Amino acid sequence: MADGIRDKVAIIGMGCTTFGEHFDRSVEELIVEACMEAIQDAGIEKKDIGAAWSGTCYEETSIGKASITLSVALKLPFVGSTRVENWCATGTEALRGASYAVAAGAYDICLACGVEKLKDTGYGGLPQNEVQWGTVRRLVDSNQTAPGMFAMLATRYFARYGIAPDEGKRMLAMISAKSHHNGALNPKAHLKREVTVEQIVNAPIVAWPLGLFDCCGVSDGSAAAIVCRADMAKKFRPDPIYIKSLQISASSGVEMLYDDDWTHVESTTHAAAAAYKEAGINNPREEISMAEVHDCFSITEAVTMEDLQFSGRGKVKQDIESGFFELKGGLPVQPDGGLKSFGHPVGASGLRMVYEMYKQLQGKAGPRQIKNPKFGLTHNLGGVPSVNVASISIVGL
């Protein structure tokens, strides 16, 4: 493995809109709010930006096939601007592009922005629509749904590790209740209300065992970051956050046909191993202070805890029940409320996760503040459980 970008790039400014139903706001307005907060937070001017990366997944309804929307909205004349998409890893992909450009020495300062107006697409997760898959896929896989696919992950996990259905359902409910508790403390979250384990267990079923509160919502939002060379970061602020690792892994399709056991996500395990090596992390459970992971469904968070080596294989239930991943636990997960509380405007989610790590590491997370964090990890997963792309970032002091 090459040296990577560990400690070569620093985040000196970040911004994030509220996530929610922004039918009254344009994608340009969301971009401007997030990016201007990041620019002002960094203490720079727009003219200082060498290049920009914008991430959005649904170009037909949000930003078009280029990054011109970002350039026009921010009035960035003749600044190189690139649009990226990579399913649910899109926001992190924008950060990766900006960070790699700085690490390569091509620019001193870059902007990364993720945005999505997902409510405008009409997408609700049931069933797939033309905006997401296209007409042919919609006709061929007309009964395929995201909740249905991840529900199979849950039932297979229960079967493999001998978890009774009612015990498994309650385990998943504890995950969602934890995230809703954290989201209720976050003014930028879409859903800011606590939900009890009993309410979650008894909620309407979407695809068994996943009920209404086991599934993340559909939202609009934007988040942005200003990154610069690490050696110049403290010229802009006394408390920059340094990127320790940015890694990505995509499954090949072979896993789905032959090797996948449907109790874990192999691409996450590969991305995590590479990220830990780059960041110099030897014991993730002990060394990672907090994490924001891709909790599109409660079962996704559960298996991700094992894929990230936070819990042993088949052991996540004990950690969930002990409160290990709660805000005051040994390794808080979803301290900002996660996708469960924010929803999932696809292009923005990855950067929204990093925004929480950034604020936590600076001690600016308010009632959600974690005591003395050192490393924060974010994880995105795009695609179905067996064929997907997984991205991981690790940031720290």
C-alpha positions in Angstrom: 0.0 0.0 0.0 1.2 3.5 -0.8 1.7 6.1 1.9 -1.8 7.4 1.4 -2.9 10.9 2.6 -2.7 10.5 6.4 -2.1 13.9 8.0 -1.5 15.5 4.6 -4.9 17.2 4.4 -6.8 19.2 7.0 -10.5 20.3 7.2 -10.6 23.9 8.2 -14.2 24.7 7.6 -17.6 22.9 7.3 -21.2 23.7 6.8 -24.5 21.8 6.9 -28.1 22.8 6.3 -31.0 21.4 8.2 -32.2 18.2 6.6 -35.9 17.8 5.8 -38.6 18.6 3.3 -37.3 21.7 1.6 -40.0 22.0 -1.1 -39.7 25.8 -0.7 -36.0 25.9 -1.4 -34.0 25.3 -4.5 -30.9 23.1 -4.8 -28.9 26.2 -5.4 -30.1 27.7 -2.1 -29.1 24.6 -0.2 -25.6 24.7 -1.8 -25.1 28.3 -1.0 -26.1 27.8 2.7 -23.8 24.9 3.3 -20.9 26.2 1.3 -21.0 29.7 2.7 -21.1 28.3 6.3 -18.0 26.3 5.4 -16.2 29.2 3.8 -17.0 31.5 6.8 -16.1 28.8 9.3 -12.7 28.4 7.5 -12.1 32.2 7.5 -11.3 32.2 3.8 -12.8 34.0 0.8 -14.2 32.4 -2.3 -11.2 33.5 -4.3 -9.0 31.3 -2.2 -10.6 28.1 -3.5 -8.4 26.4 -6.0 -10.9 23.8 -7.2 -14.3 22.4 -6.2 -16.0 19.0 -6.2 -19.8 18.6 -5.9 -21.6 15.3 -5.2 -25.1 14.5 -6.2 -26.7 11.2 -7.1 -29.8 12.1 -9.1 -28.6 14.6 -11.6 -31.9 14.8 -13.5 -33.7 16.5 -10.7 -30.9 18.1 -8.6 -27.8 19.5 -10.3 -27.5 18.3 -13.9 -24.7 16.2 -15.2 -21.9 18.7 -14.5 -20.9 20.9 -11.6 -22.0 24.1 -13.3 -24.8 24.5 -10.8 -22.3 24.8 -7.9 -20.2 27.3 -9.8 -23.1 29.5 -10.7 -24.8 29.3 -7.3 -21.5 30.3 -5.5 -20.3 32.6 -8.3 -17.0 30.9 -8.6 -15.7 32.2 -12.0 -13.2 30.0 -13.8 -12.5 27.8 -10.7 -12.2 24.1 -11.8 -15.3 22.3 -10.7 -16.2 18.6 -11.0 -19.3 16.7 -10.3 -19.1 13.2 -8.9 -21.6 10.4 -8.0 -21.1 7.0 -6.4 -24.4 5.9 -5.1 -24.7 6.5 -1.3 -20.9 7.2 -1.1 -21.3 10.3 -3.2 -20.8 12.9 -0.5 -17.6 11.2 0.7 -16.5 10.9 -2.9 -16.6 14.7 -3.2 -14.5 15.0 -0.1 -12.1 12.3 -1.5 -11.6 14.2 -4.7 -10.9 17.5 -3.0 -8.6 15.9 -0.4 -6.6 13.9 -3.0 -6.1 17.0 -5.1 -4.7 18.8 -2.0 -2.6 15.8 -1.0 -1.2 15.6 -4.5 0.0 19.2 -4.3 -2.2 20.4 -7.1 -4.0 22.9 -5.0 -3.6 24.5 -1.5 -7.3 24.8 -0.8 -10.3 23.0 -2.2 -14.1 22.8 -1.6 -16.2 19.7 -1.4 -20.0 19.9 -1.4 -22.8 17.3 -1.4 -26.4 18.1 -2.1 -29.6 16.3 -2.9 -33.2 17.4 -3.3 -34.6 13.8 -3.0 -38.1 14.9 -2.0 -38.5 16.4 -5.5 -38.0 13.0 -7.1 -41.0 11.4 -5.5 -38.8 8.5 -4.4 -40.1 6.7 -1.3 -38.3 3.4 -1.4 -41.3 1.3 -2.5 -41.0 0.2 -5.2 -38.1 1.4 -7.3 -38.9 4.1 -9.7 -37.5 5.4 -13.0 -35.5 8.2 -11.3 -33.4 5.6 -9.5 -33.2 2.6 -11.8 -34.6 3.4 -15.2 -37.6 1.8 -17.0 -36.0 -1.5 -17.9 -34.8 -2.2 -14.4 -38.1 -1.2 -13.0 -40.0 -3.7 -15.1 -37.6 -6.5 -14.7 -37.2 -6.1 -10.9 -40.6 -4.6 -10.2 -40.9 -6.3 -6.7 -37.3 -5.4 -5.6 -37.2 -2.9 -2.8 -34.5 -1.6 -0.6 -36.4 -2.6 2.6 -37.0 -6.1 1.1 -33.3 -6.7 0.4 -32.0 -5.5 3.7 -34.8 -7.5 5.5 -33.3 -10.6 4.0 -30.0 -9.6 5.6 -31.7 -9.4 9.0 -33.5 -12.8 8.7 -30.3 -14.5 7.6 -28.3 -12.9 10.4 -30.9 -14.1 13.0 -30.8 -17.6 11.6 -27.0 -17.9 11.5 -26.5 -16.7 15.0 -29.5 -18.3 16.6 -31.4 -15.2 17.5 -35.1 -15.7 18.1 -37.3 -13.5 15.9 -38.7 -11.5 18.8 -35.3 -11.0 20.3 -33.9 -9.9 16.9 -36.7 -7.4 16.4 -36.1 -5.9 19.8 -32.3 -5.7 19.1 -33.0 -3.7 15.9 -35.5 -1.5 17.8 -32.8 -0.6 20.3 -30.6 0.6 17.5 -33.3 2.9 16.1 -34.3 4.2 19.6 -30.7 5.1 20.3 -30.4 7.1 17.1 -33.7 8.9 17.6 -32.6 9.9 21.1 -29.5 11.5 19.7 -31.4 13.1 16.8 -33.8 14.8 19.3 -30.7 16.7 20.6 -29.8 17.9 17.1 -31.4 21.1 15.6 -30.3 20.2 12.1 -32.0 16.7 12.1 -35.1 16.1 10.1 -36.8 14.0 12.8 -36.3 15.5 16.3 -38.4 13.2 18.4 -37.5 10.4 20.7 -39.2 7.0 20.0 -39.4 4.2 22.5 -38.3 0.6 21.9 -41.9 -0.5 22.3 -43.2 2.0 19.8 -40.6 0.7 17.3 -41.4 -2.9 17.9 -45.1 -2.3 17.4 -44.9 0.0 14.4 -46.3 -1.1 11.0 -44.1 -3.6 9.2 -42.5 -2.5 5.9 -40.6 -5.7 5.2 -40.3 -8.1 8.1 -38.5 -7.7 10.5 -38.1 -4.1 9.4 -40.8 -1.8 10.6 -41.5 1.9 10.0 -38.8 3.0 12.5 -36.2 0.6 11.2 -36.1 2.4 7.8 -34.5 5.8 7.2 -36.5 8.6 5.7 -36.3 10.7 2.5 -35.0 14.2 2.9 -33.4 17.2 1.2 -30.1 18.7 2.4 -26.6 19.8 1.7 -23.2 19.7 3.5 -19.8 21.1 2.6 -16.1 21.1 3.6 -13.1 23.3 3.0 -9.8 21.3 3.0 -6.3 22.6 2.8 -2.7 21.4 3.1 -2.1 20.2 6.6 1.0 22.4 7.1 -1.0 25.6 6.5 -4.1 24.6 8.4 -3.4 26.5 11.6 -3.0 29.7 9.7 -6.8 29.6 9.4 -7.9 28.2 12.7 -6.4 26.9 16.0 -8.4 23.6 15.8 -8.3 22.1 12.4 -9.3 18.4 11.9 -6.9 16.2 10.1 -7.8 13.5 7.6 -6.2 10.2 8.7 -7.7 8.0 5.9 -10.1 7.9 3.0 -10.8 4.5 1.6 -13.3 3.0 -0.8 -14.1 -0.6 -1.9 -16.5 -1.9 -4.4 -17.7 -5.5 -4.7 -17.3 -7.2 -8.1 -20.5 -9.1 -8.3 -18.8 -12.5 -7.7 -19.8 -12.1 -4.1 -23.5 -12.2 -4.9 -23.3 -15.2 -7.1 -21.0 -17.4 -5.0 -19.5 -16.1 -1.8 -21.9 -13.9 0.0 -23.4 -15.3 3.3 -25.9 -12.4 3.7 -24.8 -11.8 7.3 -22.1 -9.1 6.5 -21.0 -6.7 3.8 -17.6 -7.8 2.4 -16.8 -4.5 0.8 -17.1 -2.7 4.2 -14.6 -5.2 5.7 -12.1 -4.5 2.9 -12.5 -0.7 3.1 -12.2 -0.8 6.9 -9.0 -2.8 6.8 -7.5 -0.4 4.3 -8.6 2.6 6.3 -7.2 1.3 9.6 -3.9 0.5 8.0 -3.6 4.0 6.5 -4.7 5.7 9.7 -2.5 3.5 11.9 -5.4 2.1 13.9 -4.6 -1.3 15.4 -7.6 -1.9 17.7 -10.7 -0.1 16.2 -13.0 -0.9 19.1 -10.6 0.8 21.6 -9.1 3.5 19.4 -12.1 4.9 17.4 -13.8 7.4 19.6 -17.1 7.6 17.7 -18.7 6.8 14.4 -21.4 7.8 11.9 -22.3 4.7 9.8 -24.7 4.1 7.0 -27.9 3.2 8.9 -30.2 3.1 6.0 -31.9 0.3 8.0 -31.3 -0.8 11.5 -29.9 -4.1 10.4 -27.3 -2.3 8.3 -26.0 -0.6 11.4 -25.9 -3.9 13.2 -23.8 -5.8 10.7 -21.6 -2.8 10.1 -20.6 -2.8 13.7 -19.1 -6.3 13.1 -17.7 -5.4 9.7 -15.8 -2.4 11.2 -14.4 -4.7 14.0 -16.3 -2.8 16.7 -18.0 -6.0 17.7 -17.0 -9.7 17.2 -18.9 -11.8 14.6 -22.3 -12.6 15.9 -21.7 -10.5 19.1 -23.2 -7.2 18.2 -26.4 -8.0 20.1 -24.6 -8.0 23.4 -23.0 -4.6 22.6 -26.3 -3.1 21.6 -28.0 -4.4 24.8 -25.2 -3.2 27.0 -25.4 0.4 25.7 -21.9 0.3 24.2 -22.9 2.3 21.1 -25.0 4.9 23.0 -24.0 8.5 23.4 -22.4 7.8 26.8 -21.2 4.3 25.9 -17.8 3.0 25.1 -18.1 3.8 21.4 -20.9 6.2 20.5 -22.5 5.5 17.1 -24.7 8.0 15.3 -24.1 10.8 17.8 -25.9 13.2 15.5 -28.9 10.9 15.0 -27.7 9.2 11.8 -29.8 8.5 8.7 -32.6 7.5 11.0 -33.0 11.1 12.2 -31.6 13.0 9.2 -33.0 11.0 6.3 -30.9 10.3 3.3 -30.4 13.0 0.7 -27.9 10.8 -1.0 -25.3 13.3 -2.2 -25.2 15.1 1.1 -25.1 12.2 3.7 -21.4 11.4 3.6 -20.4 15.0 4.2 -23.1 15.4 6.9 -21.5 12.5 8.8 -18.1 14.2 8.6 -19.6 17.4 9.8 -20.7 15.7 13.0 -17.2 14.3 13.5 -15.7 17.7 12.8 -17.9 19.4 15.4 -17.4 16.6 18.0 -13.6 16.7 17.7 -13.7 20.5 18.2 -15.9 20.2 21.3 -18.8 22.0 19.6 -21.5 19.4 19.5 -23.6 20.8 22.4 -25.7 18.4 24.3 -24.4 15.5 22.1 -20.8 16.2 23.0 -18.6 13.1 23.5 -15.9 13.3 26.1 -12.4 13.8 24.7 -12.8 12.2 21.3 -9.6 11.5 19.3 -10.7 9.7 16.1 -14.0 9.8 14.3 -15.0 7.3 11.6 -17.7 7.7 8.9 -19.0 4.9 6.7 -21.2 4.9 3.6 -22.7 1.9 1.8 -24.3 2.2 -1.6 -26.1 -0.6 -3.3 -27.6 -3.9 -2.2 -26.1 -5.9 0.6 -24.1 -8.1 -1.7 -23.1 -5.8 -4.6 -22.2 -2.4 -3.4 -19.7 0.4 -2.8 -18.4 1.2 0.7 -16.5 4.2 1.6 -14.8 5.1 5.0 -13.2 8.2 6.3 -11.2 8.6 9.5 -10.6 12.0 10.9 -8.8 13.1 14.1 -6.9 15.7 16.0 
